[in-house]
Amino acid sequence: MNQTALTSYIDRLTDFQKERLIKEIMDFIEFNDVVQSTHYSICPYCGVEEPKIIRKGFLNGKQRVQCQQCNHKFVHTLGKLRVDSHQSEASWSTVILDTLNAVSLLDTAAKINCSADTVFHMRHKFLLCLQTQLIQDSQSLEGIIEMDKTYVSDGAGAKGIKRITRRKARRHGESAKKRGLSKEKLCIFMGSNRLGAEIAHCVNRAKPTSQEVIDVFGSVIKEKSLFINDGLFSNYDLIKQKQLPSMVVSDHHEYTKVIHLNTVNNMHSGFKQLYRHYRGVSTKYLNRYLALYIFMRRFIGMDDQEKLMVFLHRTKDSILSFTKLEVKTRNLLLI
């Protein structure tokens, strides 16, 4: 399409449509500037903050740069999610958005014309990036805090689970063989405050112990916050340690406009819906999908371009790159 034809099409738009188009174009330009930027807040080699980086030609089609402090040369994707990847920026954008939108692995593989194995490793590099970002953020809960737990069946795809529990393999999405609470159920802790901070983490099977509750919430809950819970006995050590005034609401009939567990109950139902959509996930990767769920809630109401921009701005000053070996071994839930 030549410039004259493009101009004629634009002239036929209304003022509102022109403003919308200009905003979209500026968003794309900003996105490209961030992707192509060679700015590093920390040198991945010498660790100097705000180093002077200069361009130094190209290597295998990627921009090469040089740190003036240590004189190391490296491609500008070093320390980024795309390092050592043969896939284009467009393919990575598709994988990131499809992961955030819960699109299936095979559908994403068809979009970018790659094998499902390649997309699997790309997706889990992204999930590991989200999980690491949550750990680095060191989120804290204060004020009025809701905390509750929920259970999902363990994933048959987790290597080692069948050898440990001696149970027959279960198809994805199939119900547990034992009734009630058993070792086939994974306990997921979820917490939230009224300011929008949220935590979701799994550390155990079946009923949690007092120490497991402290392991999840001990470092994130501020002292003397109002702690709303369902009266689980394992919570009392945490309440005593943090000097928390607590309110027990074991039934929805006890809810008021302020004292309730509606937020975490909504988190429970949302994650279980996602879990059913995936037909279950491998147990060892469960905390990665919980991190994905937290970010999906943060991105509610955003369009795809906004999601990409928020993710890029959050990670541009971090060194977040993972090898295939790290994808297979790092931050796994081995219970």
C-alpha positions as CSV (number, residue, x, y, z in Angstrom):
1,M,0.0,0.0,0.0
2,N,1.5,3.3,-1.1
3,Q,1.5,6.5,1.0
4,T,-1.2,8.2,-1.1
5,A,-3.7,5.3,-0.7
6,L,-3.0,5.2,3.1
7,T,-3.6,8.9,3.4
8,S,-6.9,8.7,1.6
9,Y,-8.1,5.9,3.9
10,I,-7.1,7.9,7.0
11,D,-9.0,11.0,5.6
12,R,-12.2,8.9,5.6
13,L,-12.0,8.2,9.3
14,T,-13.9,10.2,12.0
15,D,-11.9,12.4,14.4
16,F,-12.5,9.9,17.2
17,Q,-11.2,7.0,15.0
18,K,-8.1,9.1,14.0
19,E,-7.3,9.8,17.6
20,R,-7.7,6.1,18.4
21,L,-5.4,5.2,15.4
22,I,-2.8,7.7,16.5
23,K,-2.8,6.2,20.0
24,E,-2.3,2.7,18.7
25,I,0.6,3.9,16.4
26,M,2.3,5.6,19.3
27,D,1.9,2.5,21.5
28,F,3.6,0.4,18.8
29,I,6.4,2.9,18.4
30,E,7.0,2.9,22.2
31,F,6.9,-0.9,22.2
32,N,9.5,-1.0,19.4
33,D,11.7,1.5,21.2
34,V,11.7,-0.5,24.4
35,V,12.5,-3.8,22.6
36,Q,15.3,-2.3,20.6
37,S,16.8,-0.3,23.5
38,T,20.4,-1.2,24.5
39,H,20.0,0.4,27.9
40,Y,21.1,-1.7,30.8
41,S,20.6,-0.6,34.4
42,I,23.2,-3.2,35.5
43,C,26.0,-4.8,33.3
44,P,25.3,-8.5,33.1
45,Y,29.1,-9.1,33.3
46,C,30.7,-6.7,35.7
47,G,27.6,-5.7,37.7
48,V,28.2,-1.9,37.4
49,E,25.0,0.1,37.8
50,E,24.0,2.4,34.9
51,P,27.1,1.4,32.8
52,K,27.9,3.2,29.6
53,I,26.9,0.9,26.7
54,I,27.8,1.5,23.1
55,R,26.6,-0.3,20.0
56,K,29.2,-2.7,18.5
57,G,27.8,-4.1,15.2
58,F,25.7,-7.2,14.9
59,L,26.1,-10.9,15.7
60,N,23.9,-13.5,14.0
61,G,21.4,-10.8,13.2
62,K,21.2,-9.4,16.8
63,Q,22.5,-6.0,17.9
64,R,25.9,-6.4,19.7
65,V,26.9,-3.9,22.4
66,Q,29.9,-3.3,24.6
67,C,30.2,-2.2,28.2
68,Q,32.7,0.6,28.5
69,Q,33.5,-0.3,32.2
70,C,34.6,-4.0,31.6
71,N,34.9,-3.9,27.8
72,H,32.9,-7.1,27.4
73,K,30.9,-7.4,24.1
74,F,27.5,-9.2,24.1
75,V,24.3,-9.2,22.2
76,H,21.6,-6.9,23.6
77,T,19.3,-9.8,24.5
78,L,21.8,-11.1,27.2
79,G,20.1,-11.1,30.5
80,K,16.7,-10.9,28.8
81,L,14.0,-13.6,28.2
82,R,15.0,-14.0,24.5
83,V,18.7,-14.8,25.1
84,D,19.9,-17.8,23.1
85,S,16.5,-18.1,21.4
86,H,16.2,-18.5,17.6
87,Q,12.6,-17.2,17.7
88,S,11.8,-13.7,16.7
89,E,10.4,-10.9,18.9
90,A,7.0,-11.3,17.2
91,S,7.0,-15.0,18.2
92,W,7.9,-14.2,21.8
93,S,5.2,-11.6,21.9
94,T,2.6,-14.2,20.7
95,V,3.8,-16.7,23.3
96,I,3.6,-14.2,26.1
97,L,0.2,-13.0,25.2
98,D,-1.2,-16.5,24.6
99,T,0.1,-17.5,28.0
100,L,-1.5,-14.6,29.7
101,N,-4.8,-15.3,27.8
102,A,-4.7,-19.0,28.6
103,V,-4.4,-20.1,25.0
104,S,-3.5,-23.8,24.5
105,L,0.0,-24.9,23.7
106,L,-0.9,-26.4,20.4
107,D,-2.8,-23.3,19.2
108,T,0.2,-21.1,20.0
109,A,2.5,-23.6,18.2
110,A,0.3,-23.3,15.1
111,K,0.3,-19.5,15.2
112,I,4.1,-19.2,15.2
113,N,4.8,-22.3,13.2
114,C,6.9,-24.1,15.8
115,S,6.9,-27.4,17.5
116,A,4.9,-27.8,20.7
117,D,8.2,-28.7,22.5
118,T,9.7,-25.3,21.5
119,V,6.6,-23.4,22.7
120,F,6.6,-25.4,25.9
121,H,10.1,-24.2,26.8
122,M,9.3,-20.6,25.7
123,R,6.1,-20.6,27.9
124,H,8.0,-22.0,30.9
125,K,10.8,-19.5,30.5
126,F,8.1,-16.8,30.7
127,L,6.4,-18.5,33.7
128,L,9.7,-18.8,35.5
129,C,10.3,-15.1,34.8
130,L,6.9,-14.2,36.4
131,Q,7.6,-16.4,39.4
132,T,11.1,-14.8,39.8
133,Q,9.5,-11.3,39.5
134,L,7.1,-12.0,42.3
135,I,9.9,-13.3,44.5
136,Q,12.0,-10.2,43.8
137,D,9.0,-7.8,44.4
138,S,8.8,-9.0,48.1
139,Q,5.1,-8.2,48.2
140,S,3.8,-7.5,51.7
141,L,0.3,-7.6,53.1
142,E,-1.0,-5.0,55.6
143,G,-4.2,-3.5,56.8
144,I,-7.3,-5.8,56.5
145,I,-6.0,-9.2,55.3
146,E,-8.0,-12.1,54.1
147,M,-6.4,-15.6,54.1
148,D,-7.8,-18.9,53.2
149,K,-6.8,-22.2,51.6
150,T,-8.1,-24.3,48.8
151,Y,-7.3,-27.7,47.4
152,V,-6.7,-29.2,43.9
153,S,-5.8,-32.7,42.8
154,D,-2.2,-33.3,42.1
155,G,-1.0,-33.6,38.5
156,A,-0.3,-37.0,37.0
157,G,2.3,-35.4,34.7
158,A,4.7,-34.7,37.6
159,K,7.7,-37.1,37.4
160,G,8.2,-39.0,40.6
161,I,4.7,-38.6,41.9
162,K,3.6,-42.1,40.9
163,R,6.7,-43.7,42.4
164,I,6.2,-41.8,45.7
165,T,2.5,-42.4,46.2
166,R,2.3,-45.8,44.5
167,R,-1.0,-44.8,42.9
168,K,-2.1,-45.6,39.4
169,A,-1.7,-42.7,36.9
170,R,-4.7,-40.5,36.5
171,R,-5.9,-38.8,33.3
172,H,-5.6,-35.0,33.4
173,G,-8.7,-33.5,35.0
174,E,-9.9,-36.8,36.5
175,S,-11.0,-36.7,40.2
176,A,-9.0,-38.1,43.1
177,K,-9.4,-41.8,44.0
178,K,-9.7,-41.2,47.7
179,R,-12.6,-39.3,49.4
180,G,-12.1,-36.2,51.3
181,L,-8.7,-34.7,52.3
182,S,-5.8,-37.0,51.3
183,K,-2.2,-36.8,50.0
184,E,-3.7,-36.6,46.5
185,K,-4.8,-33.0,47.3
186,L,-2.4,-30.1,47.0
187,C,-3.1,-27.2,49.5
188,I,-2.9,-23.8,48.0
189,F,-2.7,-20.7,50.3
190,M,-4.1,-17.5,49.1
191,G,-4.0,-14.1,50.8
192,S,-5.1,-10.6,49.9
193,N,-5.6,-7.2,51.4
194,R,-8.0,-4.4,50.5
195,L,-5.2,-2.5,48.7
196,G,-5.0,-5.1,45.9
197,A,-1.9,-7.0,47.0
198,E,-2.3,-10.7,46.5
199,I,-0.3,-13.9,47.3
200,A,-0.8,-17.5,46.1
201,H,1.5,-20.3,47.0
202,C,1.6,-24.1,47.5
203,V,4.0,-25.8,49.9
204,N,2.2,-29.0,51.1
205,R,-0.3,-31.8,50.6
206,A,-3.5,-32.3,52.6
207,K,-3.9,-30.3,55.8
208,P,-1.2,-27.7,56.5
209,T,0.9,-27.5,59.6
210,S,1.5,-24.4,61.7
211,Q,5.1,-24.1,60.3
212,E,3.9,-24.3,56.7
213,V,1.5,-21.4,57.3
214,I,4.4,-19.4,58.8
215,D,6.6,-20.3,55.9
216,V,4.1,-18.8,53.4
217,F,2.8,-15.8,55.3
218,G,5.4,-15.2,58.1
219,S,7.6,-12.9,56.0
220,V,4.9,-11.0,54.1
221,I,2.3,-10.1,56.8
222,K,2.9,-6.9,58.7
223,E,2.4,-6.9,62.4
224,K,-0.9,-5.8,64.0
225,S,-2.8,-6.1,60.7
226,L,-6.4,-7.3,61.0
227,F,-6.3,-11.0,60.0
228,I,-9.5,-12.5,58.7
229,N,-9.5,-16.3,58.4
230,D,-11.6,-19.4,58.6
231,G,-10.5,-20.5,62.0
232,L,-7.9,-23.1,60.9
233,F,-6.0,-24.3,64.0
234,S,-2.7,-24.1,62.1
235,N,-3.1,-20.3,61.8
236,Y,-2.8,-19.6,65.6
237,D,1.0,-19.7,65.7
238,L,1.2,-17.1,63.0
239,I,-1.3,-14.9,64.7
240,K,0.6,-15.2,68.0
241,Q,4.0,-14.6,66.3
242,K,2.9,-11.5,64.4
243,Q,0.6,-10.2,67.2
244,L,-2.4,-10.1,64.8
245,P,-5.9,-9.1,65.8
246,S,-7.9,-11.8,64.1
247,M,-11.5,-12.4,63.0
248,V,-12.9,-15.9,62.3
249,V,-15.6,-16.2,59.7
250,S,-16.3,-19.9,59.1
251,D,-19.6,-19.4,57.2
252,H,-20.9,-16.8,54.7
253,H,-23.7,-16.0,57.1
254,E,-21.2,-14.4,59.3
255,Y,-20.0,-12.0,56.6
256,T,-20.4,-8.3,56.9
257,K,-19.6,-5.5,54.4
258,V,-16.1,-5.3,55.9
259,I,-15.4,-8.7,57.5
260,H,-15.5,-11.3,54.8
261,L,-13.4,-13.7,52.7
262,N,-15.0,-12.7,49.4
263,T,-11.8,-11.7,47.7
264,V,-9.8,-14.9,48.4
265,N,-12.9,-17.0,47.6
266,N,-13.0,-15.2,44.2
267,M,-9.3,-16.0,43.8
268,H,-10.0,-19.7,44.6
269,S,-12.8,-20.0,42.1
270,G,-10.8,-18.2,39.4
271,F,-7.7,-20.4,39.8
272,K,-9.8,-23.6,39.8
273,Q,-11.5,-22.4,36.6
274,L,-8.0,-21.9,35.1
275,Y,-6.9,-25.3,36.4
276,R,-9.9,-27.0,34.8
277,H,-9.2,-25.1,31.6
278,Y,-5.7,-26.7,31.5
279,R,-7.1,-30.1,32.5
280,G,-4.7,-29.9,35.5
281,V,-1.0,-29.0,35.4
282,S,2.1,-31.0,36.5
283,T,2.5,-30.6,40.3
284,K,6.1,-29.5,40.1
285,Y,5.0,-26.5,37.9
286,L,2.0,-25.5,40.1
287,N,3.7,-22.5,41.7
288,R,4.6,-21.1,38.3
289,Y,0.9,-21.3,37.2
290,L,-0.1,-19.6,40.5
291,A,2.4,-16.8,39.6
292,L,0.7,-16.6,36.2
293,Y,-2.7,-16.4,37.8
294,I,-1.6,-13.4,40.0
295,F,-0.4,-11.5,36.9
296,M,-3.5,-12.4,35.0
297,R,-5.5,-10.8,37.8
298,R,-3.3,-7.7,37.7
299,F,-3.8,-7.4,33.9
300,I,-7.6,-7.6,34.0
301,G,-9.1,-4.8,31.8
302,M,-5.9,-4.3,29.8
303,D,-5.7,-4.9,26.0
304,D,-2.8,-7.0,24.6
305,Q,-0.6,-4.1,23.8
306,E,-0.9,-2.7,27.4
307,K,0.0,-6.2,28.8
308,L,3.2,-6.3,26.7
309,M,4.2,-2.8,27.7
310,V,3.6,-3.4,31.4
311,F,5.6,-6.6,31.3
312,L,8.5,-4.9,29.4
313,H,8.6,-2.0,31.7
314,R,8.6,-4.3,34.8
315,T,11.5,-6.4,33.5
316,K,13.6,-4.0,31.5
317,D,15.9,-3.3,34.6
318,S,16.1,-6.9,35.7
319,I,18.4,-9.7,34.5
320,L,15.9,-12.5,33.8
321,S,17.3,-15.1,31.5
322,F,17.0,-18.9,31.9
323,T,18.5,-21.9,30.2
324,K,16.6,-25.1,29.4
325,L,18.2,-26.8,32.3
326,E,17.0,-24.0,34.7
327,V,13.5,-24.4,33.2
328,K,13.6,-28.1,34.2
329,T,15.1,-27.7,37.6
330,R,14.5,-24.2,39.1
331,N,11.8,-23.3,41.7
332,L,10.0,-26.7,41.3
333,L,7.4,-27.9,43.8
334,L,8.7,-31.3,44.8
335,I,6.2,-32.6,47.4
